[in-house]
């Protein structure tokens, strides 16, 4: 008599498939969370390296640099004349003298190459009504923090609708588009006033989704972001008593000055509307990078109230 071979029954096969599916459903989210946490730890470490490098730069130069990585540069001669010099080959403000790895400037979820160039706009301005001062910030010098300490002059001067930023030689600073950048060809890196950014530097500029399903590049690092006077061409070089002192362009900005932030971890309830959870990473001038409320940063940018 021959001994029969036993095979899997259909029920056994379906049971094995079900078990595999359950295990996959458990493992994949855990793996994704572990990967995300690993990315965040790496980015926090890199942001802290940038803060250290900024301190060294300030010790040497007496001020903070215009940008972290630097503006787009072109080859001036040779076979590549007119082409973009890769970010990994430029000699910028911090790279490569004080920061030796170009990936230090690139958040983990930033997939742009070293030759990608982008325009940028200022982030959203604080939508709250005037008269809501930052706690502990007595701007008018009367010894009290009152609604009088929150004036238009202390707020962010430009927003996304003001057009791409450029370098305005009349005020020696980044400004918004329109009349401030009259005659500037913002998509032409040959124009010395057209300040294009290396997209790889996610702490200088960052891509964010906006309503309608499109994206825009927003500024993340700026020495000045307020407007000190009314009128085109005024401000950005003098300041007054009502100005927010938490700006890197001043000689001794306070410890709670925002340097930059990482918005690549945001979760959105809809395009352009971040969820109010601590998914962003913010870097203050004197302190380690730490998680921060994504919506708060999207709403008020550099005007954060350090906790």
ZIQUI-V449636 format. One record per pair of residues at least 12 apart in sequence whose ideal C-beta (glycine too) atoms are under 10 Angstrom apart, sorted by the first residue. I is the first residue (numbers start at 1). J is the second residue. If there is no record, write none. Layout:
I,J / I,J
This chain:
35,108 / 36,108 / 36,109 / 36,265 / 36,279 / 38,108 / 39,107 / 39,108 / 39,109 / 39,264 / 39,265 / 40,107 / 40,108 / 40,109 / 40,262 / 40,264 / 40,265 / 40,279 / 40,281 / 40,289 / 40,291 / 41,108 / 42,103 / 42,104 / 42,107 / 42,108 / 43,104 / 43,106 / 43,107 / 43,108 / 43,109 / 43,110 / 43,202 / 43,203 / 43,262 / 43,264 / 43,265 / 43,281 / 43,289 / 44,262 / 44,281 / 44,283 / 44,288 / 44,289 / 44,290 / 44,291 / 45,104 / 45,288 / 45,289 / 46,99 / 46,101 / 46,103 / 46,104 / 46,105 / 46,106 / 46,107 / 46,108 / 46,202 / 46,203 / 46,262 / 46,281 / 46,283 / 46,289 / 47,104 / 47,105 / 47,107 / 47,203 / 47,259 / 47,260 / 47,261 / 47,262 / 47,281 / 47,282 / 47,283 / 47,288 / 47,289 / 47,290 / 48,283 / 48,287 / 48,288 / 48,289 / 49,94 / 49,98 / 49,99 / 49,100 / 49,101 / 49,104 / 49,105 / 49,289 / 50,68 / 50,69 / 50,94 / 50,95 / 50,98 / 50,99 / 50,104 / 50,105 / 50,203 / 50,221 / 50,259 / 50,260 / 50,283 / 50,289 / 51,259 / 51,260 / 51,283 / 51,284 / 51,285 / 51,286 / 51,287 / 51,288 / 51,289 / 52,94 / 52,98 / 52,99 / 53,65 / 53,68 / 53,93 / 53,94 / 53,95 / 53,97 / 53,98 / 53,99 / 53,100 / 53,104 / 54,68 / 54,93 / 54,94 / 54,98 / 54,99 / 54,221 / 54,248 / 54,259 / 54,260 / 54,283 / 54,285 / 55,98 / 55,285 / 55,286 / 56,94 / 56,97 / 56,98 / 56,99 / 57,93 / 57,94 / 57,97 / 57,98 / 57,99 / 58,248 / 58,251 / 58,252 / 58,285 / 60,97 / 60,98 / 61,93 / 62,251 / 63,223 / 63,248 / 63,249 / 63,250 / 63,251 / 64,93 / 64,221 / 64,223 / 64,247 / 64,248 / 64,249 / 64,250 / 64,253 / 64,257 / 64,259 / 64,285 / 65,92 / 65,93 / 65,94 / 65,98 / 65,221 / 65,223 / 65,248 / 66,93 / 66,167 / 66,172 / 66,173 / 66,174 / 66,195 / 66,204 / 66,221 / 66,222 / 66,223 / 66,248 / 66,249 / 67,92 / 67,93 / 67,94 / 67,174 / 67,195 / 67,197 / 67,198 / 67,201 / 67,203 / 67,204 / 67,205 / 67,219 / 67,220 / 67,221 / 67,222 / 67,223 / 68,92 / 68,93 / 68,94 / 68,95 / 68,99 / 68,104 / 68,105 / 68,197 / 68,198 / 68,201 / 68,202 / 68,203 / 68,204 / 68,205 / 68,220 / 68,221 / 68,259 / 68,260 / 69,87 / 69,90 / 69,92 / 69,93 / 69,94 / 69,95 / 69,99 / 69,102 / 69,104 / 69,105 / 69,106 / 69,197 / 69,198 / 69,200 / 69,201 / 69,202 / 69,203 / 69,204 / 69,205 / 69,221 / 70,87 / 70,90 / 70,91 / 70,92 / 70,93 / 70,94 / 70,95 / 70,105 / 70,197 / 70,198 / 70,201 / 70,204 / 71,90 / 71,92 / 71,93 / 71,117 / 71,167 / 71,189 / 71,192 / 71,194 / 71,195 / 71,196 / 71,197 / 71,198 / 71,201 / 71,204 / 72,84 / 72,85 / 72,87 / 72,90 / 72,115 / 72,116 / 72,117 / 72,118 / 72,189 / 72,194 / 72,195 / 72,196 / 72,197 / 72,198 / 72,199 / 73,85 / 73,86 / 73,87 / 73,89 / 73,90 / 73,91 / 73,92 / 73,189 / 73,196 / 73,198 / 74,117 / 74,189 / 74,190 / 74,196 / 75,89 / 82,189 / 82,190 / 83,115 / 83,189 / 84,114 / 84,115 / 84,116 / 84,117 / 84,189 / 84,196 / 84,198 / 85,114 / 85,115 / 85,198 / 86,102 / 86,113 / 86,114 / 86,115 / 86,116 / 86,198 / 86,200 / 87,102 / 87,105 / 87,106 / 87,112 / 87,113 / 87,114 / 87,115 / 87,116 / 87,117 / 87,197 / 87,198 / 87,199 / 87,200 / 87,201 / 88,101 / 88,102 / 88,103 / 88,113 / 88,114 / 88,115 / 88,198 / 88,200 / 89,102 / 89,114 / 89,115 / 90,102 / 90,114 / 90,198 / 92,105 / 92,198 / 92,201 / 95,198 / 95,201 / 102,114 / 102,198 / 102,200 / 102,201 / 103,200 / 104,201 / 104,203 / 105,198 / 105,200 / 105,201 / 105,202 / 105,203 / 105,204 / 106,198 / 106,199 / 106,200 / 106,201 / 106,202 / 106,203 / 106,264 / 107,200 / 107,201 / 107,202 / 107,203 / 107,206 / 107,262 / 107,263 / 107,264 / 107,265 / 107,281 / 108,202 / 108,262 / 108,264 / 108,265 / 109,202 / 109,206 / 109,207 / 109,262 / 109,263 / 109,264 / 109,265 / 109,266 / 110,199 / 110,200 / 110,201 / 110,202 / 110,203 / 110,206 / 110,207 / 110,262 / 110,264 / 111,199 / 111,200 / 112,198 / 112,199 / 112,200 / 112,201 / 112,202 / 112,207 / 113,198 / 113,199 / 113,200 / 114,198 / 114,199 / 114,200 / 114,201 / 115,198 / 115,199 / 115,200 / 116,197 / 116,198 / 116,199 / 116,200 / 117,187 / 117,189 / 117,196 / 117,197 / 117,198 / 117,199 / 117,200 / 118,164 / 118,196 / 118,197 / 118,198 / 118,199 / 118,200 / 118,201 / 118,204 / 118,205 / 118,206 / 118,207 / 118,216 / 118,217 / 119,163 / 119,164 / 119,165 / 119,166 / 119,177 / 119,186 / 119,187 / 119,194 / 119,195 / 119,196 / 119,197 / 119,205 / 119,216 / 119,217 / 120,160 / 120,164 / 120,165 / 120,166 / 120,174 / 120,186 / 120,195 / 120,196 / 120,197 / 120,199 / 120,204 / 120,205 / 120,206 / 120,207 / 120,216 / 120,217 / 120,218 / 120,219 / 120,220 / 120,222 / 121,158 / 121,159 / 121,160 / 121,161 / 121,162 / 121,163 / 121,164 / 121,165 / 121,176 / 121,177 / 121,205 / 121,216 / 121,217 / 121,218 / 121,219 / 122,156 / 122,157 / 122,158 / 122,159 / 122,160 / 122,161 / 122,162 / 122,163 / 122,164 / 122,165 / 122,174 / 122,175 / 122,176 / 122,177 / 122,218 / 122,219 / 122,222 / 122,225 / 122,301 / 122,302 / 123,156 / 123,158 / 123,159 / 123,160 / 123,206 / 123,208 / 123,216 / 123,218 / 123,219 / 123,220 / 123,222 / 123,225 / 123,261 / 123,263 / 123,297 / 123,298 / 123,299 / 123,300 / 123,301 / 123,302 / 124,156 / 124,159 / 124,160 / 124,161 / 124,208 / 124,210 / 124,218 / 124,272 / 124,297 / 124,298 / 124,299 / 124,300 / 124,301 / 125,155 / 125,156 / 125,157 / 125,158 / 125,159 / 125,160 / 125,161 / 125,162 / 125,225 / 125,299 / 125,300 / 125,301 / 125,303 / 126,150 / 126,155 / 126,156 / 126,159 / 126,296 / 126,299 / 126,300 / 126,301 / 126,302 / 126,303 / 126,304 / 127,159 / 127,299 / 127,300 / 128,150 / 128,155 / 128,299 / 128,300 / 128,303 / 129,147 / 129,150 / 130,147 / 130,148 / 130,150 / 130,151 / 130,152 / 130,154 / 130,155 / 131,146 / 131,147 / 131,148 / 131,149 / 131,150 / 131,151 / 132,147 / 132,149 / 132,150 / 132,303 / 132,305 / 133,145 / 133,146 / 133,147 / 133,148 / 133,149 / 133,150 / 133,151 / 133,154 / 133,305 / 134,149 / 134,150 / 134,154 / 134,244 / 134,246 / 134,256 / 134,300 / 134,303 / 134,304 / 134,305 / 134,306 / 135,305 / 135,306 / 135,307 / 136,149 / 136,254 / 136,256 / 136,305 / 136,306 / 137,149 / 137,150 / 137,154 / 137,244 / 137,245 / 137,246 / 137,254 / 137,256 / 137,303 / 137,305 / 138,241 / 139,151 / 139,153 / 139,154 / 139,240 / 139,241 / 139,242 / 139,243 / 139,244 / 139,245 / 140,154 / 140,241 / 140,242 / 141,241 / 141,242 / 148,242 / 149,242 / 149,244 / 150,242 / 150,244 / 150,303 / 151,242 / 151,243 / 151,244 / 152,226 / 152,227 / 152,230 / 152,242 / 153,226 / 153,227 / 153,228 / 153,229 / 153,230 / 153,235 / 153,239 / 153,240 / 153,241 / 153,242 / 153,243 / 153,244 / 154,226 / 154,227 / 154,228 / 154,240 / 154,241 / 154,242 / 154,243 / 154,244 / 154,245 / 154,246 / 154,303 / 155,225 / 155,226 / 155,227 / 155,243 / 155,244 / 155,300 / 155,303 / 156,222 / 156,225 / 156,226 / 156,227 / 156,244 / 156,300 / 156,301 / 156,302 / 156,303 / 157,175 / 157,176 / 157,224 / 157,225 / 157,226 / 157,227 / 157,228 / 157,235 / 157,236 / 158,174 / 158,175 / 158,176 / 158,177 / 158,178 / 158,180 / 158,219 / 158,222 / 158,225 / 158,226 / 158,227 / 159,176 / 159,218 / 159,301 / 160,176 / 160,208 / 160,210 / 160,216 / 160,218 / 160,219 / 161,176 / 161,177 / 161,178 / 162,175 / 162,176 / 162,177 / 162,178 / 162,180 / 162,181 / 163,175 / 163,176 / 163,177 / 163,178 / 163,179 / 163,180 / 163,181 / 163,184 / 163,186 / 164,176 / 164,177 / 164,178 / 164,181 / 164,184 / 164,186 / 164,187 / 164,194 / 164,195 / 164,196 / 164,216 / 164,217 / 164,219 / 165,177 / 165,180 / 165,181 / 165,186 / 165,194 / 165,195 / 165,197 / 165,205 / 165,217 / 165,218 / 165,219 / 165,222 / 166,178 / 166,180 / 166,181 / 166,182 / 166,183 / 166,184 / 166,185 / 166,186 / 166,191 / 166,193 / 166,194 / 166,195 / 166,196 / 167,181 / 167,184 / 167,191 / 167,192 / 167,193 / 167,194 / 167,195 / 168,180 / 168,181 / 168,182 / 168,184 / 168,193 / 168,195 / 168,232 / 168,233 / 168,236 / 169,192 / 169,193 / 170,232 / 170,233 / 170,234 / 170,236 / 170,237 / 171,224 / 171,228 / 171,232 / 171,233 / 171,234 / 171,235 / 171,236 / 171,237 / 171,238 / 172,224 / 172,236 / 172,237 / 172,249 / 173,222 / 173,223 / 173,224 / 173,225 / 173,235 / 173,236 / 173,237 / 173,249 / 174,195 / 174,219 / 174,221 / 174,222 / 174,223 / 174,224 / 174,225 / 174,236 / 175,193 / 175,195 / 175,224 / 175,227 / 175,232 / 175,233 / 175,235 / 175,236 / 176,219 / 176,227 / 178,232 / 179,232 / 179,233 / 180,232 / 180,233 / 180,236 / 181,193 / 181,194 / 181,195 / 182,232 / 197,217 / 197,219 / 197,220 / 197,221 / 199,217 / 201,220 / 201,221 / 201,260 / 202,217 / 202,220 / 202,260 / 202,261 / 202,262 / 202,263 / 202,264 / 203,220 / 203,221 / 203,259 / 203,260 / 203,261 / 203,262 / 203,281 / 203,283 / 204,217 / 204,219 / 204,220 / 204,221 / 204,222 / 204,260 / 205,217 / 205,218 / 205,219 / 205,220 / 205,221 / 205,260 / 206,218 / 206,219 / 206,220 / 206,221 / 206,260 / 206,261 / 206,262 / 206,263 / 206,264 / 206,266 / 207,263 / 207,264 / 208,263 / 208,264 / 208,266 / 208,268 / 208,271 / 208,272 / 208,274 / 208,298 / 209,266 / 209,268 / 209,270 / 209,271 / 209,272 / 209,273 / 209,274 / 210,271 / 210,272 / 210,273 / 211,270 / 211,271 / 211,272 / 211,273 / 212,271 / 212,272 / 213,270 / 213,271 / 213,272 / 214,271 / 214,272 / 215,271 / 215,272 / 216,272 / 218,263 / 218,298 / 218,301 / 219,260 / 219,301 / 219,302 / 220,258 / 220,259 / 220,260 / 220,261 / 220,262 / 220,263 / 220,283 / 220,297 / 220,301 / 220,302 / 221,248 / 221,258 / 221,259 / 221,260 / 221,261 / 221,283 / 221,302 / 222,247 / 222,248 / 222,249 / 222,258 / 222,260 / 222,301 / 222,302 / 223,236 / 223,247 / 223,248 / 223,249 / 223,250 / 223,253 / 224,236 / 224,237 / 224,239 / 224,243 / 224,244 / 224,247 / 224,248 / 224,249 / 224,250 / 224,302 / 225,244 / 225,246 / 225,247 / 225,248 / 225,249 / 225,258 / 225,301 / 225,302 / 225,303 / 226,239 / 226,240 / 226,242 / 226,243 / 226,244 / 226,245 / 226,246 / 226,247 / 226,249 / 226,302 / 226,303 / 227,243 / 228,240 / 228,242 / 228,243 / 229,243 / 236,249 / 237,249 / 244,257 / 244,302 / 244,303 / 245,257 / 246,258 / 246,284 / 246,285 / 246,302 / 246,303 / 246,304 / 246,306 / 247,302 / 248,260 / 248,285 / 248,302 / 253,285 / 253,286 / 254,284 / 254,285 / 254,286 / 254,306 / 255,284 / 255,285 / 255,286 / 255,287 / 255,306 / 256,284 / 256,285 / 256,286 / 256,287 / 256,304 / 256,305 / 256,306 / 256,307 / 257,283 / 257,284 / 257,285 / 257,286 / 257,302 / 257,304 / 257,306 / 258,282 / 258,283 / 258,284 / 258,285 / 258,292 / 258,297 / 258,300 / 258,301 / 258,302 / 258,303 / 258,304 / 258,306 / 259,282 / 259,283 / 259,284 / 259,285 / 259,286 / 259,287 / 259,289 / 259,302 / 260,281 / 260,282 / 260,283 / 260,284 / 260,289 / 260,302 / 261,280 / 261,281 / 261,282 / 261,283 / 261,284 / 261,289 / 261,292 / 261,294 / 261,297 / 261,298 / 261,301 / 261,302 / 261,304 / 262,279 / 262,280 / 262,281 / 262,282 / 262,283 / 262,289 / 262,291 / 262,292 / 262,297 / 263,279 / 263,280 / 263,281 / 263,282 / 263,292 / 263,294 / 263,297 / 263,298 / 264,279 / 264,280 / 264,281 / 265,277 / 265,278 / 265,279 / 265,280 / 265,281 / 265,291 / 265,294 / 266,279 / 266,280 / 266,294 / 266,295 / 266,297 / 266,298 / 267,279 / 267,294 / 268,294 / 268,295 / 268,298 / 269,295 / 272,298 / 273,295 / 273,298 / 274,293 / 274,294 / 274,295 / 274,296 / 274,297 / 274,298 / 274,299 / 275,293 / 275,294 / 275,295 / 275,298 / 276,293 / 276,294 / 276,295 / 276,296 / 276,298 / 276,299 / 277,291 / 277,293 / 277,294 / 277,295 / 278,290 / 278,291 / 278,292 / 278,293 / 278,294 / 278,296 / 279,291 / 279,292 / 279,293 / 279,294 / 279,295 / 279,297 / 280,292 / 280,293 / 280,294 / 280,295 / 280,296 / 280,297 / 280,298 / 281,294 / 281,297 / 282,296 / 282,297 / 282,302 / 282,304 / 282,306 / 284,304 / 284,306 / 285,306 / 287,306 / 290,306 / 290,307 / 292,304 / 292,306 / 292,307 / 293,307
